[in-house]
Amino acid sequence: MSQIKAAQFSEAEIAQIVKELKANQMTLEQAEPLALAKGMSSSEFTLLKTRIEKDNSNITTDKNKKPLKPIVKDTLLIKNDALTVFGSELFRSKNLSFEPNQNMPASSNYILGPGDELDISVYGVQQFNYSGTISKNGTINIPNVGEVFLSGLAFEAAKNKLQKQIGKIYSTLAGKGSKLSFSVSNYRTISVTIIGALQPGNYQLSSMSSVYNALHVAGGPSDIGSYRKIELIRNNKIIRTIDLYRFLTKGDQSDNISLTDNDVIRIPSYEARVTLEGEIKRPGIFELVAGENLKQVISYASGFSENAYKNRILVKQKTNSELKVTDLNELTFASYLPKAGDIISVDKILNRYENRVHIKGAVYRPGEYSLPNSGSMTIKDLLKKADGVTENVFLEKASLIRQKSDFTKEYISFNLQSALNGEESANMTLQKEDVIVVFFNQELLDGYKLSITGEIRKPGEFTYVSGMSLYDLLLESEFFTDKAASNIAVFRNKKDVVYNQNDKEKIITFNLTIDPKNPKQAATFLMEPQDQVVVRRIITFETPQMVSVSGEILYPGGYAIIKKDERVLDFIKRAGGTTDEADIEAINVIRNELVIPIDWKLISKKPNSTSNLIIQVNDSIRIPNKKSTVLISGGVMFETEVPYRNGKNVKYYIKNAGGTAEKGWMKKVYVVHANGSASASGSFFGIRKYPKVLAGSKIIVPEKPEKTKMSTGEIVGIASILTSLAGILLAVLK
């Protein structure tokens, strides 16, 4: 199916596919995994699906229906549709095919048969070459040697026989003067019958094919097929019972033996399957053989996950009349023999700790700590582990949060200072999952902060220390920036003991004058907790804003905007004026990647005109050098650049480009001048006028737009509108 091209299907073939899907009561979503497993690419299936849905809107494409999966019907195993039979992916993946390598030399035990193509060569003193195919009679007819019967012989035995037969004619083979080369150039096709597969039937395979290759071609075992007792039948005798689990779990390919003509692969129904779910590395449906215990089944699933609770595994079983459950533990895995239909569930370990306690709040190292394996831990011990309490701790009270036996929580208050002193009433013994909460002294916590913002190198919050001055705060914030003014505002909360309802102001403002070059002046102003300081900015401070002047100018480079209304002419003069090579007709300004043309003659005569553009930050003034050519592009026969000739018009230059192309539109020709401005063609009383061409200009010939014919529907629509209008006019005229 890897060769299928969906675009090549005829409508009749699409209809036949739809018919087959309906006959099998299968949706496109159900057919997709089967097609992909057979080698069809996902892109081709998507194209096929689009064609089917477009041409056959009545086909079922219910996306809520799940794809077919190899699970057992009508048993307890239908508990989880996401679980698949262990081993089924071996035959559903298009990346695995077990295709034989046709370029490999035949092994010494390869059995020859009718249809094998052989290459025989004698080299040395005597030389001879022959290529032939073993006939239906099992012989090859070698010139000068005659018929040699090779069918049924192993490759090495056939080579020895040929050595003797050919040696009768080429005597140097026996005397070692010559040597024989013998190989299979093309392997024959054999017929293999596969029963009990997802797609049973007779298959024509290469004689180099093995059991696994044949099983993959047939889609592997059916939904009820066994993966453990697959029979290889040859000459009406079972010569091998194949257990795919040996390959899946150990990579053992001893069962992957070569096939011969008329072999039969029989896949019987499974005898017993169980489901493993939960905290297993590979949950799924697993097939059992007689005598296998739970430990072996778990090994097929690659063992438990890291979160598995192994001390209790729940097994749901079926009896003759009802269901029952069985609890297992790690000690009984090896002795328990699962039964058909068992659902084995492995739970997670509990999301709790057997030896954890918490401490949080006003300690230096809050977090989780472990209880000792032997002995006990008190509140004082835990505080010591957390490196003690902080300076702003509230010592009068702390809390112990403990979970009771009924899973509710209780809060036990105690005096923190007493616990630190080791007093028995407060220094309680801790239990697992206890939480100690140490409170902050909120008054101290709030009061020990200061804030400074504005033109300061390191703005932010700082810790207040008794006796701290504004100079100390400036020192911590790394002093003023270059933009700092001498004006500093300090905002402070009023701390009135008695409430005064007539006092509407709650903040005191101090406006200070501190020279940024002499910050020691601030040493006399003492700070208080919660003060907020703002350093103002210099009103006239401006960062230089630059403009670039480049091209044919005496002093190209960057220039600062000195005043807000400086213009193009001002900057060109400051840059020393233009050079002799400057093309003054091509001067322009680049602003935000757009080209603004400048009329040099006009701004030279009228410096205050709007054409003398006021320059903005990051503008770029460009003075190109003189050009002596004209560029012609667009709908011409040959885009080119030709020398400028004074007085020549547009038609002259287009003629030099080979004339207009088939789609060239002379009516819309326009000229882009060297400074970036553009002029379009026009007409006056039917006479076409083209723009003037100067040195450095670009002549652009646009292409004619394609005319689109009106569709039949559009013609009918217009006709109906005209008919309606005619009817209205007749009614008005009457």
Sequence and secondary structure as in RCSB ss.txt:
>XXXX:A:sequence
MSQIKAAQFSEAEIAQIVKELKANQMTLEQAEPLALAKGMSSSEFTLLKTRIEKDNSNITTDKNKKPLKPIVKDT
LLIKNDALTVFGSELFRSKNLSFEPNQNMPASSNYILGPGDELDISVYGVQQFNYSGTISKNGTINIPNVGEVFL
SGLAFEAAKNKLQKQIGKIYSTLAGKGSKLSFSVSNYRTISVTIIGALQPGNYQLSSMSSVYNALHVAGGPSDIG
SYRKIELIRNNKIIRTIDLYRFLTKGDQSDNISLTDNDVIRIPSYEARVTLEGEIKRPGIFELVAGENLKQVISY
ASGFSENAYKNRILVKQKTNSELKVTDLNELTFASYLPKAGDIISVDKILNRYENRVHIKGAVYRPGEYSLPNSG
SMTIKDLLKKADGVTENVFLEKASLIRQKSDFTKEYISFNLQSALNGEESANMTLQKEDVIVVFFNQELLDGYKL
SITGEIRKPGEFTYVSGMSLYDLLLESEFFTDKAASNIAVFRNKKDVVYNQNDKEKIITFNLTIDPKNPKQAATF
LMEPQDQVVVRRIITFETPQMVSVSGEILYPGGYAIIKKDERVLDFIKRAGGTTDEADIEAINVIRNELVIPIDW
KLISKKPNSTSNLIIQVNDSIRIPNKKSTVLISGGVMFETEVPYRNGKNVKYYIKNAGGTAEKGWMKKVYVVHAN
GSASASGSFFGIRKYPKVLAGSKIIVPEKPEKTKMSTGEIVGIASILTSLAGILLAVLK
>XXXX:A:secstr
 TT  GGG  HHHHHHHHHHHHHTT  HHHHHHHHHHTT  HHHHHHHHHHHHHH TTS   TTS       SSS
GGGG TT  BTTTHHHH TT      TTS   TT B  TT EEEEEEEESS EEEEEE  TTSEEEETTTEEEE 
TT BHHHHHHHHHHHHHTTSGGGTTTSEEEEEEEEE  EEEEEEESBSS EEEEEETT BHHHHHHHTTSB TTB
 SS EEEEETTEEEEEE HHHHHHH   TT  B  TTEEEE  B SEEEEEEESBSS EEEEE TT  HHHHHHH
TTSB TTEEEEEEEEEEE SSSEEEEEE GGGTTT    TT EEEEEE  SS SSEEEEEESBSS EEEE  SSS
  BHHHHHHHTT B TTEEEEEEEEEEE TTS EEEEEE HHHHHTT TTTS B  TT EEEEEE HHHHHHTEE
EEEESBSS EEEE  TT BHHHHHHHTT B TTEEEEEEEEEE   SS  TT    EEEEEEE  TT GGGGGGS
B  TT EEEEEE TT     EEEEEESBSS EEEE  STT BHHHHHHHTT B TTB GGG EEEETTEEEE  H
HHHHH TTSTTS B  TT EEEE B   EEEEEESBSS EEEE  TT  HHHHHHHTTSB TTB GGG EEE TT
S EEE EEETTEEE     TT EEEE B        HHHHHHHHHHHHHHHHHHHHHH 
